[in-house]
């Protein structure tokens, strides 16, 4: 894990936390369902379809959080003259490009 992980914090409203946690719970349910499919010897194609759905759910949530990050944290840092945040954003885009 990155050494810079968790060095900063993002204050989120209770509504925002609830929205994100709800999406994470749905993703967790998808993953658990895939595990049960494996236990029940489900057909490979069916498992792969569910894996693709879980991957898309994670990507969608990641995009949502990234958009929020750009509109709040990055915008605030730029307004305060903290241009080091640009390097952070570039690093994030490189991770998402993989």
mmCIF file as gemmi writes it, N, C-alpha and C atoms, coordinates in Angstrom:
data_model
loop_
_atom_site.group_PDB
_atom_site.id
_atom_site.type_symbol
_atom_site.label_atom_id
_atom_site.label_alt_id
_atom_site.label_comp_id
_atom_site.label_asym_id
_atom_site.label_entity_id
_atom_site.label_seq_id
_atom_site.pdbx_PDB_ins_code
_atom_site.Cartn_x
_atom_site.Cartn_y
_atom_site.Cartn_z
_atom_site.occupancy
_atom_site.B_iso_or_equiv
_atom_site.pdbx_formal_charge
_atom_site.auth_seq_id
_atom_site.auth_asym_id
_atom_site.pdbx_PDB_model_num
ATOM 1 N N . UNK Axp A 1 ? 0.837 -1.178 0 1 0 ? 1 A 1
ATOM 2 C CA . UNK Axp A 1 ? 0 0 0 1 0 ? 1 A 1
ATOM 3 C C . UNK Axp A 1 ? 0.885 1.245 0 1 0 ? 1 A 1
ATOM 4 N N . UNK Axp A 2 ? 0.402 2.315 -0.564 1 0 ? 2 A 1
ATOM 5 C CA . UNK Axp A 2 ? 1.127 3.569 -0.664 1 0 ? 2 A 1
ATOM 6 C C . UNK Axp A 2 ? 1.393 4.141 0.727 1 0 ? 2 A 1
ATOM 7 N N . UNK Axp A 3 ? 2.603 4.651 0.948 1 0 ? 3 A 1
ATOM 8 C CA . UNK Axp A 3 ? 2.949 5.24 2.247 1 0 ? 3 A 1
ATOM 9 C C . UNK Axp A 3 ? 2.115 6.473 2.552 1 0 ? 3 A 1
ATOM 10 N N . UNK Axp A 4 ? 1.589 7.138 1.514 1 0 ? 4 A 1
ATOM 11 C CA . UNK Axp A 4 ? 0.781 8.328 1.721 1 0 ? 4 A 1
ATOM 12 C C . UNK Axp A 4 ? -0.672 7.996 2.044 1 0 ? 4 A 1
ATOM 13 N N . UNK Axp A 5 ? -1.023 6.74 1.965 1 0 ? 5 A 1
ATOM 14 C CA . UNK Axp A 5 ? -2.401 6.331 2.215 1 0 ? 5 A 1
ATOM 15 C C . UNK Axp A 5 ? -2.833 6.755 3.618 1 0 ? 5 A 1
ATOM 16 N N . UNK Axp A 6 ? -3.98 7.353 3.676 1 0 ? 6 A 1
ATOM 17 C CA . UNK Axp A 6 ? -4.613 7.721 4.942 1 0 ? 6 A 1
ATOM 18 C C . UNK Axp A 6 ? -3.896 8.845 5.683 1 0 ? 6 A 1
ATOM 19 N N . UNK Axp A 7 ? -2.933 9.512 5.049 1 0 ? 7 A 1
ATOM 20 C CA . UNK Axp A 7 ? -2.271 10.644 5.687 1 0 ? 7 A 1
ATOM 21 C C . UNK Axp A 7 ? -3.219 11.839 5.739 1 0 ? 7 A 1
ATOM 22 N N . UNK Axp A 8 ? -4.108 11.93 4.771 1 0 ? 8 A 1
ATOM 23 C CA . UNK Axp A 8 ? -5.111 12.99 4.726 1 0 ? 8 A 1
ATOM 24 C C . UNK Axp A 8 ? -6.472 12.366 5.004 1 0 ? 8 A 1
ATOM 25 N N . UNK Axp A 9 ? -7.417 13.21 5.35 1 0 ? 9 A 1
ATOM 26 C CA . UNK Axp A 9 ? -8.782 12.743 5.572 1 0 ? 9 A 1
ATOM 27 C C . UNK Axp A 9 ? -9.736 13.582 4.74 1 0 ? 9 A 1
ATOM 28 N N . UNK Axp A 10 ? -10.873 12.983 4.41 1 0 ? 10 A 1
ATOM 29 C CA . UNK Axp A 10 ? -11.926 13.679 3.686 1 0 ? 10 A 1
ATOM 30 C C . UNK Axp A 10 ? -13.182 13.65 4.539 1 0 ? 10 A 1
ATOM 31 N N . UNK Axp A 11 ? -13.663 14.811 4.909 1 0 ? 11 A 1
ATOM 32 C CA . UNK Axp A 11 ? -14.895 14.905 5.692 1 0 ? 11 A 1
ATOM 33 C C . UNK Axp A 11 ? -16.073 14.724 4.742 1 0 ? 11 A 1
ATOM 34 N N . UNK Axp A 12 ? -16.906 13.725 5.038 1 0 ? 12 A 1
ATOM 35 C CA . UNK Axp A 12 ? -18.08 13.449 4.222 1 0 ? 12 A 1
ATOM 36 C C . UNK Axp A 12 ? -19.328 13.597 5.086 1 0 ? 12 A 1
ATOM 37 N N . UNK Axp A 13 ? -20.395 14.031 4.455 1 0 ? 13 A 1
ATOM 38 C CA . UNK Axp A 13 ? -21.663 14.126 5.177 1 0 ? 13 A 1
ATOM 39 C C . UNK Axp A 13 ? -22.162 12.716 5.494 1 0 ? 13 A 1
ATOM 40 N N . UNK Axp A 14 ? -23.048 12.631 6.448 1 0 ? 14 A 1
ATOM 41 C CA . UNK Axp A 14 ? -23.627 11.328 6.794 1 0 ? 14 A 1
ATOM 42 C C . UNK Axp A 14 ? -24.374 10.744 5.597 1 0 ? 14 A 1
ATOM 43 N N . UNK Axp A 15 ? -25.036 11.598 4.839 1 0 ? 15 A 1
ATOM 44 C CA . UNK Axp A 15 ? -25.755 11.138 3.646 1 0 ? 15 A 1
ATOM 45 C C . UNK Axp A 15 ? -24.784 10.549 2.621 1 0 ? 15 A 1
ATOM 46 N N . UNK Axp A 16 ? -23.663 11.226 2.425 1 0 ? 16 A 1
ATOM 47 C CA . UNK Axp A 16 ? -22.65 10.752 1.475 1 0 ? 16 A 1
ATOM 48 C C . UNK Axp A 16 ? -22.06 9.418 1.94 1 0 ? 16 A 1
ATOM 49 N N . UNK Axp A 17 ? -21.753 9.322 3.228 1 0 ? 17 A 1
ATOM 50 C CA . UNK Axp A 17 ? -21.231 8.061 3.769 1 0 ? 17 A 1
ATOM 51 C C . UNK Axp A 17 ? -22.231 6.933 3.552 1 0 ? 17 A 1
ATOM 52 N N . UNK Axp A 18 ? -23.497 7.216 3.822 1 0 ? 18 A 1
ATOM 53 C CA . UNK Axp A 18 ? -24.547 6.212 3.668 1 0 ? 18 A 1
ATOM 54 C C . UNK Axp A 18 ? -24.637 5.754 2.213 1 0 ? 18 A 1
ATOM 55 N N . UNK Axp A 19 ? -24.549 6.695 1.283 1 0 ? 19 A 1
ATOM 56 C CA . UNK Axp A 19 ? -24.614 6.374 -0.143 1 0 ? 19 A 1
ATOM 57 C C . UNK Axp A 19 ? -23.446 5.467 -0.549 1 0 ? 19 A 1
ATOM 58 N N . UNK Axp A 20 ? -22.24 5.825 -0.129 1 0 ? 20 A 1
ATOM 59 C CA . UNK Axp A 20 ? -21.05 5.047 -0.497 1 0 ? 20 A 1
ATOM 60 C C . UNK Axp A 20 ? -21.073 3.674 0.169 1 0 ? 20 A 1
ATOM 61 N N . UNK Axp A 21 ? -21.409 3.627 1.449 1 0 ? 21 A 1
ATOM 62 C CA . UNK Axp A 21 ? -21.466 2.35 2.167 1 0 ? 21 A 1
ATOM 63 C C . UNK Axp A 21 ? -22.527 1.44 1.552 1 0 ? 21 A 1
ATOM 64 N N . UNK Axp A 22 ? -23.641 2.013 1.137 1 0 ? 22 A 1
ATOM 65 C CA . UNK Axp A 22 ? -24.678 1.217 0.476 1 0 ? 22 A 1
ATOM 66 C C . UNK Axp A 22 ? -24.159 0.568 -0.796 1 0 ? 22 A 1
ATOM 67 N N . UNK Axp A 23 ? -23.421 1.336 -1.568 1 0 ? 23 A 1
ATOM 68 C CA . UNK Axp A 23 ? -22.852 0.789 -2.806 1 0 ? 23 A 1
ATOM 69 C C . UNK Axp A 23 ? -21.803 -0.277 -2.493 1 0 ? 23 A 1
ATOM 70 N N . UNK Axp A 24 ? -20.991 -0.032 -1.469 1 0 ? 24 A 1
ATOM 71 C CA . UNK Axp A 24 ? -19.997 -1.039 -1.067 1 0 ? 24 A 1
ATOM 72 C C . UNK Axp A 24 ? -20.671 -2.324 -0.587 1 0 ? 24 A 1
ATOM 73 N N . UNK Axp A 25 ? -21.775 -2.184 0.128 1 0 ? 25 A 1
ATOM 74 C CA . UNK Axp A 25 ? -22.504 -3.368 0.596 1 0 ? 25 A 1
ATOM 75 C C . UNK Axp A 25 ? -23.064 -4.172 -0.577 1 0 ? 25 A 1
ATOM 76 N N . UNK Axp A 26 ? -23.551 -3.474 -1.612 1 0 ? 26 A 1
ATOM 77 C CA . UNK Axp A 26 ? -24.04 -4.177 -2.8 1 0 ? 26 A 1
ATOM 78 C C . UNK Axp A 26 ? -22.902 -4.923 -3.493 1 0 ? 26 A 1
ATOM 79 N N . UNK Axp A 27 ? -21.739 -4.276 -3.578 1 0 ? 27 A 1
ATOM 80 C CA . UNK Axp A 27 ? -20.567 -4.924 -4.185 1 0 ? 27 A 1
ATOM 81 C C . UNK Axp A 27 ? -20.166 -6.147 -3.37 1 0 ? 27 A 1
ATOM 82 N N . UNK Axp A 28 ? -20.163 -6.005 -2.063 1 0 ? 28 A 1
ATOM 83 C CA . UNK Axp A 28 ? -19.836 -7.131 -1.183 1 0 ? 28 A 1
ATOM 84 C C . UNK Axp A 28 ? -20.815 -8.282 -1.4 1 0 ? 28 A 1
ATOM 85 N N . UNK Axp A 29 ? -22.087 -7.949 -1.565 1 0 ? 29 A 1
ATOM 86 C CA . UNK Axp A 29 ? -23.095 -8.966 -1.842 1 0 ? 29 A 1
ATOM 87 C C . UNK Axp A 29 ? -22.835 -9.672 -3.164 1 0 ? 29 A 1
ATOM 88 N N . UNK Axp A 30 ? -22.422 -8.891 -4.164 1 0 ? 30 A 1
ATOM 89 C CA . UNK Axp A 30 ? -22.084 -9.496 -5.456 1 0 ? 30 A 1
ATOM 90 C C . UNK Axp A 30 ? -20.929 -10.484 -5.3 1 0 ? 30 A 1
ATOM 91 N N . UNK Axp A 31 ? -19.893 -10.074 -4.587 1 0 ? 31 A 1
ATOM 92 C CA . UNK Axp A 31 ? -18.715 -10.926 -4.396 1 0 ? 31 A 1
ATOM 93 C C . UNK Axp A 31 ? -19.092 -12.19 -3.622 1 0 ? 31 A 1
ATOM 94 N N . UNK Axp A 32 ? -19.886 -12.028 -2.571 1 0 ? 32 A 1
ATOM 95 C CA . UNK Axp A 32 ? -20.331 -13.198 -1.801 1 0 ? 32 A 1
ATOM 96 C C . UNK Axp A 32 ? -21.152 -14.144 -2.671 1 0 ? 32 A 1
ATOM 97 N N . UNK Axp A 33 ? -21.991 -13.569 -3.529 1 0 ? 33 A 1
ATOM 98 C CA . UNK Axp A 33 ? -22.786 -14.386 -4.442 1 0 ? 33 A 1
ATOM 99 C C . UNK Axp A 33 ? -21.912 -15.173 -5.404 1 0 ? 33 A 1
ATOM 100 N N . UNK Axp A 34 ? -20.843 -14.558 -5.865 1 0 ? 34 A 1
ATOM 101 C CA . UNK Axp A 34 ? -19.908 -15.248 -6.76 1 0 ? 34 A 1
ATOM 102 C C . UNK Axp A 34 ? -19.24 -16.406 -6.022 1 0 ? 34 A 1
ATOM 103 N N . UNK Axp A 35 ? -18.886 -16.181 -4.773 1 0 ? 35 A 1
ATOM 104 C CA . UNK Axp A 35 ? -18.304 -17.256 -3.968 1 0 ? 35 A 1
ATOM 105 C C . UNK Axp A 35 ? -19.255 -18.437 -3.852 1 0 ? 35 A 1
ATOM 106 N N . UNK Axp A 36 ? -20.548 -18.147 -3.647 1 0 ? 36 A 1
ATOM 107 C CA . UNK Axp A 36 ? -21.543 -19.221 -3.56 1 0 ? 36 A 1
ATOM 108 C C . UNK Axp A 36 ? -21.69 -19.934 -4.897 1 0 ? 36 A 1
ATOM 109 N N . UNK Axp A 37 ? -21.574 -19.167 -5.984 1 0 ? 37 A 1
ATOM 110 C CA . UNK Axp A 37 ? -21.639 -19.793 -7.307 1 0 ? 37 A 1
ATOM 111 C C . UNK Axp A 37 ? -20.506 -20.812 -7.465 1 0 ? 37 A 1
ATOM 112 N N . UNK Axp A 38 ? -19.318 -20.438 -7.023 1 0 ? 38 A 1
ATOM 113 C CA . UNK Axp A 38 ? -18.167 -21.345 -7.113 1 0 ? 38 A 1
ATOM 114 C C . UNK Axp A 38 ? -18.412 -22.582 -6.252 1 0 ? 38 A 1
ATOM 115 N N . UNK Axp A 39 ? -18.903 -22.364 -5.027 1 0 ? 39 A 1
ATOM 116 C CA . UNK Axp A 39 ? -19.195 -23.489 -4.132 1 0 ? 39 A 1
ATOM 117 C C . UNK Axp A 39 ? -20.222 -24.441 -4.739 1 0 ? 39 A 1
ATOM 118 N N . UNK Axp A 40 ? -21.148 -23.883 -5.521 1 0 ? 40 A 1
ATOM 119 C CA . UNK Axp A 40 ? -22.217 -24.689 -6.124 1 0 ? 40 A 1
ATOM 120 C C . UNK Axp A 40 ? -21.891 -25.139 -7.544 1 0 ? 40 A 1
ATOM 121 N N . UNK Axp A 41 ? -20.62 -25.018 -7.927 1 0 ? 41 A 1
ATOM 122 C CA . UNK Axp A 41 ? -20.16 -25.47 -9.245 1 0 ? 41 A 1
ATOM 123 C C . UNK Axp A 41 ? -20.901 -24.806 -10.405 1 0 ? 41 A 1
ATOM 124 N N . UNK Axp A 42 ? -21.153 -23.515 -10.284 1 0 ? 42 A 1
ATOM 125 C CA . UNK Axp A 42 ? -21.834 -22.787 -11.359 1 0 ? 42 A 1
ATOM 126 C C . UNK Axp A 42 ? -20.994 -22.804 -12.631 1 0 ? 42 A 1
ATOM 127 N N . UNK Axp A 43 ? -21.671 -22.702 -13.734 1 0 ? 43 A 1
ATOM 128 C CA . UNK Axp A 43 ? -21.045 -22.698 -15.05 1 0 ? 43 A 1
ATOM 129 C C . UNK Axp A 43 ? -20.106 -21.493 -15.169 1 0 ? 43 A 1
ATOM 130 N N . UNK Axp A 44 ? -18.924 -21.72 -15.75 1 0 ? 44 A 1
ATOM 131 C CA . UNK Axp A 44 ? -17.882 -20.681 -15.852 1 0 ? 44 A 1
ATOM 132 C C . UNK Axp A 44 ? -18.416 -19.384 -16.45 1 0 ? 44 A 1
ATOM 133 N N . UNK Axp A 45 ? -19.182 -19.494 -17.525 1 0 ? 45 A 1
ATOM 134 C CA . UNK Axp A 45 ? -19.715 -18.311 -18.192 1 0 ? 45 A 1
ATOM 135 C C . UNK Axp A 45 ? -20.56 -17.478 -17.236 1 0 ? 45 A 1
ATOM 136 N N . UNK Axp A 46 ? -21.388 -18.14 -16.445 1 0 ? 46 A 1
ATOM 137 C CA . UNK Axp A 46 ? -22.235 -17.433 -15.483 1 0 ? 46 A 1
ATOM 138 C C . UNK Axp A 46 ? -21.394 -16.729 -14.42 1 0 ? 46 A 1
ATOM 139 N N . UNK Axp A 47 ? -20.343 -17.39 -13.958 1 0 ? 47 A 1
ATOM 140 C CA . UNK Axp A 47 ? -19.443 -16.788 -12.966 1 0 ? 47 A 1
ATOM 141 C C . UNK Axp A 47 ? -18.754 -15.567 -13.572 1 0 ? 47 A 1
ATOM 142 N N . UNK Axp A 48 ? -18.275 -15.709 -14.794 1 0 ? 48 A 1
ATOM 143 C CA . UNK Axp A 48 ? -17.576 -14.599 -15.452 1 0 ? 48 A 1
ATOM 144 C C . UNK Axp A 48 ? -18.491 -13.396 -15.667 1 0 ? 48 A 1
ATOM 145 N N . UNK Axp A 49 ? -19.744 -13.651 -15.988 1 0 ? 49 A 1
ATOM 146 C CA . UNK Axp A 49 ? -20.707 -12.553 -16.142 1 0 ? 49 A 1
ATOM 147 C C . UNK Axp A 49 ? -20.868 -11.809 -14.824 1 0 ? 49 A 1
ATOM 148 N N . UNK Axp A 50 ? -20.963 -12.55 -13.73 1 0 ? 50 A 1
ATOM 149 C CA . UNK Axp A 50 ? -21.103 -11.911 -12.42 1 0 ? 50 A 1
ATOM 150 C C . UNK Axp A 50 ? -19.828 -11.187 -11.999 1 0 ? 50 A 1
ATOM 151 N N . UNK Axp A 51 ? -18.674 -11.741 -12.35 1 0 ? 51 A 1
ATOM 152 C CA . UNK Axp A 51 ? -17.406 -11.052 -12.068 1 0 ? 51 A 1
ATOM 153 C C . UNK Axp A 51 ? -17.328 -9.734 -12.832 1 0 ? 51 A 1
ATOM 154 N N . UNK Axp A 52 ? -17.771 -9.742 -14.086 1 0 ? 52 A 1
ATOM 155 C CA . UNK Axp A 52 ? -17.775 -8.51 -14.88 1 0 ? 52 A 1
ATOM 156 C C . UNK Axp A 52 ? -18.716 -7.48 -14.26 1 0 ? 52 A 1
ATOM 157 N N . UNK Axp A 53 ? -19.861 -7.936 -13.769 1 0 ? 53 A 1
ATOM 158 C CA . UNK Axp A 53 ? -20.809 -7.027 -13.126 1 0 ? 53 A 1
ATOM 159 C C . UNK Axp A 53 ? -20.203 -6.412 -11.864 1 0 ? 53 A 1
ATOM 160 N N . UNK Axp A 54 ? -19.518 -7.225 -11.067 1 0 ? 54 A 1
ATOM 161 C CA . UNK Axp A 54 ? -18.871 -6.714 -9.852 1 0 ? 54 A 1
ATOM 162 C C . UNK Axp A 54 ? -17.77 -5.72 -10.205 1 0 ? 54 A 1
ATOM 163 N N . UNK Axp A 55 ? -16.993 -6.044 -11.226 1 0 ? 55 A 1
ATOM 164 C CA . UNK Axp A 55 ? -15.93 -5.139 -11.672 1 0 ? 55 A 1
ATOM 165 C C . UNK Axp A 55 ? -16.518 -3.801 -12.108 1 0 ? 55 A 1
ATOM 166 N N . UNK Axp A 56 ? -17.623 -3.844 -12.848 1 0 ? 56 A 1
ATOM 167 C CA . UNK Axp A 56 ? -18.265 -2.607 -13.29 1 0 ? 56 A 1
ATOM 168 C C . UNK Axp A 56 ? -18.814 -1.809 -12.114 1 0 ? 56 A 1
ATOM 169 N N . UNK Axp A 57 ? -19.321 -2.494 -11.104 1 0 ? 57 A 1
ATOM 170 C CA . UNK Axp A 57 ? -19.813 -1.805 -9.907 1 0 ? 57 A 1
ATOM 171 C C . UNK Axp A 57 ? -18.677 -1.092 -9.182 1 0 ? 57 A 1
ATOM 172 N N . UNK Axp A 58 ? -17.538 -1.756 -9.073 1 0 ? 58 A 1
ATOM 173 C CA . UNK Axp A 58 ? -16.373 -1.141 -8.428 1 0 ? 58 A 1
ATOM 174 C C . UNK Axp A 58 ? -15.889 0.047 -9.248 1 0 ? 58 A 1
ATOM 175 N N . UNK Axp A 59 ? -15.847 -0.112 -10.56 1 0 ? 59 A 1
ATOM 176 C CA . UNK Axp A 59 ? -15.399 0.983 -11.43 1 0 ? 59 A 1
ATOM 177 C C . UNK Axp A 59 ? -16.341 2.18 -11.316 1 0 ? 59 A 1
ATOM 178 N N . UNK Axp A 60 ? -17.626 1.921 -11.276 1 0 ? 60 A 1
ATOM 179 C CA . UNK Axp A 60 ? -18.606 2.992 -11.153 1 0 ? 60 A 1
ATOM 180 C C . UNK Axp A 60 ? -18.441 3.744 -9.832 1 0 ? 60 A 1
ATOM 181 N N . UNK Axp A 61 ? -18.255 3.014 -8.747 1 0 ? 61 A 1
ATOM 182 C CA . UNK Axp A 61 ? -18.052 3.652 -7.445 1 0 ? 61 A 1
ATOM 183 C C . UNK Axp A 61 ? -16.737 4.43 -7.427 1 0 ? 61 A 1
ATOM 184 N N . UNK Axp A 62 ? -15.703 3.87 -8.017 1 0 ? 62 A 1
ATOM 185 C CA . UNK Axp A 62 ? -14.413 4.563 -8.089 1 0 ? 62 A 1
ATOM 186 C C . UNK Axp A 62 ? -14.547 5.877 -8.846 1 0 ? 62 A 1
ATOM 187 N N . UNK Axp A 63 ? -15.272 5.846 -9.959 1 0 ? 63 A 1
ATOM 188 C CA . UNK Axp A 63 ? -15.488 7.057 -10.754 1 0 ? 63 A 1
ATOM 189 C C . UNK Axp A 63 ? -16.261 8.092 -9.952 1 0 ? 63 A 1
ATOM 190 N N . UNK Axp A 64 ? -17.272 7.646 -9.228 1 0 ? 64 A 1
ATOM 191 C CA . UNK Axp A 64 ? -18.07 8.545 -8.392 1 0 ? 64 A 1
ATOM 192 C C . UNK Axp A 64 ? -17.192 9.238 -7.347 1 0 ? 64 A 1
ATOM 193 N N . UNK Axp A 65 ? -16.353 8.456 -6.67 1 0 ? 65 A 1
ATOM 194 C CA . UNK Axp A 65 ? -15.481 9.02 -5.632 1 0 ? 65 A 1
ATOM 195 C C . UNK Axp A 65 ? -14.425 9.926 -6.252 1 0 ? 65 A 1
ATOM 196 N N . UNK Axp A 66 ? -13.894 9.555 -7.406 1 0 ? 66 A 1
ATOM 197 C CA . UNK Axp A 66 ? -12.907 10.393 -8.088 1 0 ? 66 A 1
ATOM 198 C C . UNK Axp A 66 ? -13.516 11.731 -8.495 1 0 ? 66 A 1
ATOM 199 N N . UNK Axp A 67 ? -14.717 11.704 -9.067 1 0 ? 67 A 1
ATOM 200 C CA . UNK Axp A 67 ? -15.387 12.95 -9.446 1 0 ? 67 A 1
ATOM 201 C C . UNK Axp A 67 ? -15.592 13.845 -8.23 1 0 ? 67 A 1
ATOM 202 N N . UNK Axp A 68 ? -16.044 13.243 -7.132 1 0 ? 68 A 1
ATOM 203 C CA . UNK Axp A 68 ? -16.252 13.993 -5.902 1 0 ? 68 A 1
ATOM 204 C C . UNK Axp A 68 ? -14.935 14.577 -5.4 1 0 ? 68 A 1
ATOM 205 N N . UNK Axp A 69 ? -13.871 13.788 -5.48 1 0 ? 69 A 1
ATOM 206 C CA . UNK Axp A 69 ? -12.544 14.236 -5.044 1 0 ? 69 A 1
ATOM 207 C C . UNK Axp A 69 ? -12.092 15.454 -5.85 1 0 ? 69 A 1
ATOM 208 N N . UNK Axp A 70 ? -12.281 15.394 -7.16 1 0 ? 70 A 1
ATOM 209 C CA . UNK Axp A 70 ? -11.869 16.513 -8.017 1 0 ? 70 A 1
ATOM 210 C C . UNK Axp A 70 ? -12.668 17.774 -7.702 1 0 ? 70 A 1
ATOM 211 N N . UNK Axp A 71 ? -13.965 17.612 -7.468 1 0 ? 71 A 1
ATOM 212 C CA . UNK Axp A 71 ? -14.837 18.767 -7.239 1 0 ? 71 A 1
ATOM 213 C C . UNK Axp A 71 ? -14.712 19.357 -5.838 1 0 ? 71 A 1
ATOM 214 N N . UNK Axp A 72 ? -14.205 18.589 -4.899 1 0 ? 72 A 1
ATOM 215 C CA . UNK Axp A 72 ? -14.115 19.086 -3.523 1 0 ? 72 A 1
ATOM 216 C C . UNK Axp A 72 ? -12.662 19.254 -3.094 1 0 ? 72 A 1
ATOM 217 N N . UNK Axp A 73 ? -11.992 18.165 -2.826 1 0 ? 73 A 1
ATOM 218 C CA . UNK Axp A 73 ? -10.633 18.203 -2.271 1 0 ? 73 A 1
ATOM 219 C C . UNK Axp A 73 ? -9.646 18.911 -3.196 1 0 ? 73 A 1
ATOM 220 N N . UNK Axp A 74 ? -9.634 18.513 -4.454 1 0 ? 74 A 1
ATOM 221 C CA . UNK Axp A 74 ? -8.669 19.096 -5.396 1 0 ? 74 A 1
ATOM 222 C C . UNK Axp A 74 ? -8.993 20.566 -5.638 1 0 ? 74 A 1
ATOM 223 N N . UNK Axp A 75 ? -10.27 20.885 -5.822 1 0 ? 75 A 1
ATOM 224 C CA . UNK Axp A 75 ? -10.66 22.28 -6.039 1 0 ? 75 A 1
ATOM 225 C C . UNK Axp A 75 ? -10.255 23.145 -4.849 1 0 ? 75 A 1
ATOM 226 N N . UNK Axp A 76 ? -10.476 22.633 -3.632 1 0 ? 76 A 1
ATOM 227 C CA . UNK Axp A 76 ? -10.099 23.374 -2.421 1 0 ? 76 A 1
ATOM 228 C C . UNK Axp A 76 ? -8.591 23.586 -2.364 1 0 ? 76 A 1
ATOM 229 N N . UNK Axp A 77 ? -7.827 22.525 -2.639 1 0 ? 77 A 1
ATOM 230 C CA . UNK Axp A 77 ? -6.37 22.643 -2.61 1 0 ? 77 A 1
ATOM 231 C C . UNK Axp A 77 ? -5.878 23.664 -3.628 1 0 ? 77 A 1
ATOM 232 N N . UNK Axp A 78 ? -6.461 23.645 -4.812 1 0 ? 78 A 1
ATOM 233 C CA . UNK Axp A 78 ? -6.047 24.588 -5.855 1 0 ? 78 A 1
ATOM 234 C C . UNK Axp A 78 ? -6.365 26.027 -5.432 1 0 ? 78 A 1
ATOM 235 N N . UNK Axp A 79 ? -7.549 26.232 -4.853 1 0 ? 79 A 1
ATOM 236 C CA . UNK Axp A 79 ? -7.921 27.563 -4.375 1 0 ? 79 A 1
ATOM 237 C C . UNK Axp A 79 ? -6.964 28.051 -3.295 1 0 ? 79 A 1
ATOM 238 N N . UNK Axp A 80 ? -6.437 27.12 -2.492 1 0 ? 80 A 1
ATOM 239 C CA . UNK Axp A 80 ? -5.503 27.463 -1.417 1 0 ? 80 A 1
ATOM 240 C C . UNK Axp A 80 ? -4.055 27.506 -1.883 1 0 ? 80 A 1
ATOM 241 N N . UNK Axp A 81 ? -3.845 27.334 -3.188 1 0 ? 81 A 1
ATOM 242 C CA . UNK Axp A 81 ? -2.494 27.423 -3.733 1 0 ? 81 A 1
ATOM 243 C C . UNK Axp A 81 ? -1.652 26.176 -3.557 1 0 ? 81 A 1
ATOM 244 N N . UNK Axp A 82 ? -2.277 25.063 -3.175 1 0 ? 82 A 1
ATOM 245 C CA . UNK Axp A 82 ? -1.545 23.806 -3.006 1 0 ? 82 A 1
ATOM 246 C C . UNK Axp A 82 ? -1.529 23.059 -4.337 1 0 ? 82 A 1
ATOM 247 N N . UNK Axp A 83 ? -0.548 23.386 -5.154 1 0 ? 83 A 1
ATOM 248 C CA . UNK Axp A 83 ? -0.479 22.806 -6.489 1 0 ? 83 A 1
ATOM 249 C C . UNK Axp A 83 ? 0.19 21.435 -6.492 1 0 ? 83 A 1
ATOM 250 N N . UNK Axp A 84 ? 0.68 20.969 -5.332 1 0 ? 84 A 1
ATOM 251 C CA . UNK Axp A 84 ? 1.21 19.604 -5.23 1 0 ? 84 A 1
ATOM 252 C C . UNK Axp A 84 ? 0.107 18.578 -5.475 1 0 ? 84 A 1
ATOM 253 N N . UNK Axp A 85 ? -1.121 19.007 -5.268 1 0 ? 85 A 1
ATOM 254 C CA . UNK Axp A 85 ? -2.251 18.1 -5.478 1 0 ? 85 A 1
ATOM 255 C C . UNK Axp A 85 ? -2.351 17.658 -6.935 1 0 ? 85 A 1
ATOM 256 N N . UNK Axp A 86 ? -1.777 18.433 -7.846 1 0 ? 86 A 1
ATOM 257 C CA . UNK Axp A 86 ? -1.778 18.05 -9.264 1 0 ? 86 A 1
ATOM 258 C C . UNK Axp A 86 ? -1.042 16.731 -9.449 1 0 ? 86 A 1
ATOM 259 N N . UNK Axp A 87 ? 0.091 16.565 -8.774 1 0 ? 87 A 1
ATOM 260 C CA . UNK Axp A 87 ? 0.836 15.305 -8.858 1 0 ? 87 A 1
ATOM 261 C C . UNK Axp A 87 ? -0.005 14.138 -8.342 1 0 ? 87 A 1
ATOM 262 N N . UNK Axp A 88 ? -0.755 14.384 -7.283 1 0 ? 88 A 1
ATOM 263 C CA . UNK Axp A 88 ? -1.631 13.354 -6.726 1 0 ? 88 A 1
ATOM 264 C C . UNK Axp A 88 ? -2.69 12.941 -7.75 1 0 ? 88 A 1
ATOM 265 N N . UNK Axp A 89 ? -3.269 13.926 -8.416 1 0 ? 89 A 1
ATOM 266 C CA . UNK Axp A 89 ? -4.302 13.651 -9.415 1 0 ? 89 A 1
ATOM 267 C C . UNK Axp A 89 ? -3.722 12.885 -10.598 1 0 ? 89 A 1
ATOM 268 N N . UNK Axp A 90 ? -2.546 13.28 -11.047 1 0 ? 90 A 1
ATOM 269 C CA . UNK Axp A 90 ? -1.892 12.568 -12.152 1 0 ? 90 A 1
ATOM 270 C C . UNK Axp A 90 ? -1.656 11.115 -11.765 1 0 ? 90 A 1
ATOM 271 N N . UNK Axp A 91 ? -1.201 10.889 -10.544 1 0 ? 91 A 1
ATOM 272 C CA . UNK Axp A 91 ? -0.973 9.528 -10.057 1 0 ? 91 A 1
ATOM 273 C C . UNK Axp A 91 ? -2.273 8.723 -10.037 1 0 ? 91 A 1
ATOM 274 N N . UNK Axp A 92 ? -3.361 9.369 -9.612 1 0 ? 92 A 1
ATOM 275 C CA . UNK Axp A 92 ? -4.658 8.691 -9.6 1 0 ? 92 A 1
ATOM 276 C C . UNK Axp A 92 ? -5.081 8.284 -11.005 1 0 ? 92 A 1
ATOM 277 N N . UNK Axp A 93 ? -4.937 9.204 -11.953 1 0 ? 93 A 1
ATOM 278 C CA . UNK Axp A 93 ? -5.323 8.887 -13.329 1 0 ? 93 A 1
ATOM 279 C C . UNK Axp A 93 ? -4.482 7.747 -13.893 1 0 ? 93 A 1
ATOM 280 N N . UNK Axp A 94 ? -3.214 7.701 -13.538 1 0 ? 94 A 1
ATOM 281 C CA . UNK Axp A 94 ? -2.363 6.597 -13.996 1 0 ? 94 A 1
ATOM 282 C C . UNK Axp A 94 ? -2.849 5.267 -13.432 1 0 ? 94 A 1
ATOM 283 N N . UNK Axp A 95 ? -3.284 5.273 -12.178 1 0 ? 95 A 1
ATOM 284 C CA . UNK Axp A 95 ? -3.798 4.04 -11.569 1 0 ? 95 A 1
ATOM 285 C C . UNK Axp A 95 ? -5.082 3.586 -12.249 1 0 ? 95 A 1
ATOM 286 N N . UNK Axp A 96 ? -5.947 4.533 -12.581 1 0 ? 96 A 1
ATOM 287 C CA . UNK Axp A 96 ? -7.218 4.192 -13.206 1 0 ? 96 A 1
ATOM 288 C C . UNK Axp A 96 ? -7.051 3.793 -14.661 1 0 ? 96 A 1
ATOM 289 N N . UNK Axp A 97 ? -5.947 4.181 -15.263 1 0 ? 97 A 1
ATOM 290 C CA . UNK Axp A 97 ? -5.702 3.88 -16.673 1 0 ? 97 A 1
ATOM 291 C C . UNK Axp A 97 ? -5.241 2.443 -16.87 1 0 ? 97 A 1
ATOM 292 N N . UNK Axp A 98 ? -4.889 1.769 -15.803 1 0 ? 98 A 1
ATOM 293 C CA . UNK Axp A 98 ? -4.361 0.4 -15.909 1 0 ? 98 A 1
ATOM 294 C C . UNK Axp A 98 ? -5.453 -0.61 -16.138 1 0 ? 98 A 1
